[in-house]
Amino acid sequence: MNKYIKVLSFLPIALLIASCANDQVTDSEIIEDINSSIIETTVLDTEEIYTDFKQLSEELQSTLLTDIASFIIRKPAAATWETKFNPEFREYYERNKSELEMIYLTNVSDTFYFYLLREARTVDGLQKRGVGGKYIVNQQGKIVDFEEIFVSKVLHETNLKIIGKEYMNRVTSNSDLRDFLAKVEHIEWPDGRLFYSKQKAEWRYVD
């Protein structure tokens, strides 16, 4: 599949609920909890891995982030979840795509796995959360299945990248995610109150 198809296909259908979580975890607590073998092999500043996004041109990266923004940032005031993808709102997402930073993107057996950082508004000002998910596309590059797997708590950026590396290592090796998602000290959603609805393409409260 060529890179242009990858760009057209990266359409995470999601509306993340903005949260002002105050739960903060220290660097030592989060690092001690994450599997030691992952920490030992993680070189955040120099290691090149899961780099499909970096291989795109700047123009295609911009297009990709705008597509992502149209699904996961706060929708325009005039839009509903049914209309937020309409062409008249494209400029809004283009202006606000800077809220997102792609960290990891890779393709395994026609499934695209991603991990990105997004801005989070808290009582302490703008900080960041991590978002991990996956999607599948058809031959025309149109998404046919999308799922956000988790949204992290607001944490230090170094910790967020460690969490993302662990997520990507697990999904690309077909490992079980249940214990990873159960780590309440760094996973915000799902949490027993919120779940990701593929039908509504957003995080929803459990009935």
Secondary structure by P-SEA (a helix, b strand, c coil): ccaaaaaaacccccccccccccccccaaaaaaaccaaaaaaccccccccccccccccaaaaaaaaaaaaaccccccccccccccccccaaaaaaaccccccccccccccccccccbbbbbbccccccbbbbbbcccccccccccccccccccccccaaaaaaaaaaaaaaaaaccccccccccccccccccccbbbbcccccccccc
